[in-house]
């Protein structure tokens, strides 16, 4: 068991990036425990997050560093970064400004499966994305 | 915004599996909000989870279905399954028997980064894995 804890290694040595050089980061509200989103980090974005204490991810769709909130203002102040037993998933405890989700909800997990396997909204709309990101053309 | 919510689709139609046919599932304690682990599901394990209301994953290391707790007894009763805005991450709200982590902790996220970028234990040991899984040869 002691071996599995890897406590002799540094935090950055313990992180296992996948074959794309990415690691998933679960993002949780520090105070309420609500899970807000999951995003991906490469080493550069993780180092920037550790340095600035603001969540920074790797955008797989835009293929670039993504300082959370740089467009929307909805920043995440990072209090703690935890790592799982296998070293291949991170958990960020944050204070979220506004909503985390680009659709306008507080959490990206704003829909849940019903018994009949349709979906229902289970979260609060925080902003109108057209006001924040502009209208889609 | 309405388009992004995809509320006209069924839950299963909304899930986007990756190129390996897998989707990550974050697992959170239903009562306390503690994040316990992240695992991966394929369609079969997701359908089994929906059917049995017990968490079932796809083990990438063993390449087979993995009914959580089948070896350890540490089952997860599933209360709700949420899906994120992009449809590519799930969030399970569960009641966890014993510890979720094979190392013996309540959560797989039992280590956190310190200011000096070493790690410290931040969780409770629930069982001795040698008692549960046997000694490693």
Interface residues (C-beta under 8 A of the other chain):
Chain A: X1 X4 X5 X6 X7 X9 X10 X11 X12 X14 X24 X26 X28 X32 X33 X34 X35 X37 X38 X50 X80 X81 X82 X83 X84 X85 X86 X89 X91 X101 X102 X103 X104 X105 X108 X109 X110 X111 X112 X113 X114 X117 X118 X119 X121 X122 X128 X129 X130
Chain B: X1 X4 X5 X6 X7 X9 X10 X11 X12 X14 X24 X26 X28 X32 X33 X34 X35 X37 X38 X50 X80 X81 X82 X83 X84 X85 X86 X89 X91 X101 X102 X103 X104 X105 X108 X109 X110 X111 X112 X113 X114 X117 X118 X119 X121 X122 X128 X129 X130
